[in-house]
Amino acid sequence: MRMIGHVQNEANARLFGDYLYVKGIGNQIESEKDGTWVIWVEGEDDVDRARGFLRTYLTRPDDPEYRRAAKQARDLREQQKEQDEAAAKRFFDGSELFRKHGPYGLGPLTIGLTAVCVLIWVAREFGGNIDLWNFLFISEYDSGGLAERLRHGLPEVRHGQVWRLFTPILMHAPLMPFPGFLHILFNMIWLKDLGSMVEARQSSLQLAWLVLVISASSNVAQFLVSGPYFYGMSGIVYGLLGYAWMKARFDPASGYFLHPTTVAIMLIWFVFCLTGVMNAANTVHAVGLGMGVAWGYLGSIRRSSKHR
């Protein structure tokens, strides 16, 4: 969805929303803290047309045309409701299983990543599948210090096992003193919220790019610092946090939103992990967060410049 502008009060916002609906433009309205109302347009192709309608509306909001459109919109919605109820009796829509779970629903790629993580955790926790884990670590060998890792590290990747750059994010186990189920539980909760936000506000493809680039970069950085034996989705979680944080801060029209308390909690946890109380992959966290912040900031600035 794209924001196209503001109107002064709820009544006018609803009136204009009805007008757009009659014109075949899907839209939503949302209140702001200052008392104004934001108009969101669902289709990218309808943005310019809707902005033109809004400019006209703001110059003559009392035009009877808008009152007539409001009545027509009520009739159209009633007809649509009757058609939807009739259709619901004929078939079951499987997407309802995932709708309305949280503010952004559940994105398909987010669901897929969560399912794979849970299956791998179950296989390791209850099946004792060590071979699977060895297959997913970034490497099974450690060359020693940084210089040796740069020179001889990641032999499997060098010989074609490229998946190892990404697969450590799919693995979860105890991070002492915390049991393994808490590791995967908290990571999946954050992935659900942040991953689904990206899918809802942009696309599954955008989430896929974020996951692939951030995971490969942060995993290689962690390997160079500490060797191959690390795991978890938290680098991706911090990357998505940084990305959404910058989008919300510098590109409000993108529709991203993070409560300041959410950001504070994540940053406090980031610092807590640095204390060494638990064996966390801090380089993964730092690189993931840094890349997410840079990606979100640069993308927001570029988009803002384009629309000036």
CORRAQUI-V829590 format. One line per field, one symbol per residue. psi: psi as a letter, one per 40 degrees, with the letter a starting at -180 (. if undefined). Layout:
psi = ???
This chain:
psi = ihheaiididddddddddddddefhhiiihiideeihhhhhdhdeedddddddddddddgeehdddddddddddddddddddddddddedihhdeddeiegideahiddddddddddddddddddeefgdddddddidieihebaddddddeifddddfegdddddddeehiihghehiddddddddddddddddddddddciddddddddddddddddddddddeaegiiieddddddddddddddddegdeeeihhhddddddddddddddeeedigigddddddddddddddddddddddddde.
